[in-house]
Amino acid sequence: IAIETFRKSNASMQRDGSYISNQSIQLEGEEIEIDQMIESEWQQYVTRLALEKVSSHFKPYYIEMFIESVNGTSAQVLADRLGLEVHTIYKYRDRIKRKLRLEISQVIQDLEPAGE
């Protein structure tokens, strides 16, 4: 009886140990997902702030055109809808993108503590 109890106890401990081990792996995986979510949220926040600042330098319909372009609307569709030439769509998309990159760098520099 003592040997049988020991075997059951040992098997139970192994199962529990395996479960604990699996849980820590799962938690580590969740931490990675949380880090990725935080990074994604940070990037979206910085981009929104930068886009707000950039928006003051361009007419609103160019900003809307840029956002639609980034979201996958073709330059031809945008040109037809807005009554512009395709090269104008590309020109303003590139101008806004350059300005946005500079502004994102500035926003990050402003938001992050010095020395990092």
C-alpha positions, 0 to 999 in steps of 0.5 A: 500500500505504501508503494502504491501511494508513493507511485500515485503521489510521484505521478501526481507531482510529475503531472503538476510539475509538467503543468507548472512548466507548461504554464511558465512557458505559456506565460513567457509567450504571453509576455512576448505578446504583451510586449508586441502589443505595447510596441504596436500601441506605442508606434500607433500613438507616435504616428497619430501624434506626428500625423496631427502635426504634419496635417497642418502643413498640407491641405486636408484632402491631401492628408486624406488621400495619403491615409487612403493610399497607405490603406491600399487605395490605388493612386489611379482610384484616388486620382479619378475620385479627386480629379487629380493626375496620378503623378500628383497623388504620388508627389504628395504621398511622397512629400507627406511620407517624408515629412511624417518620417521627420516628425515621427523622429521628432515626436520620439525624441520629445517623448523619450527620456533623455539618455536612452 
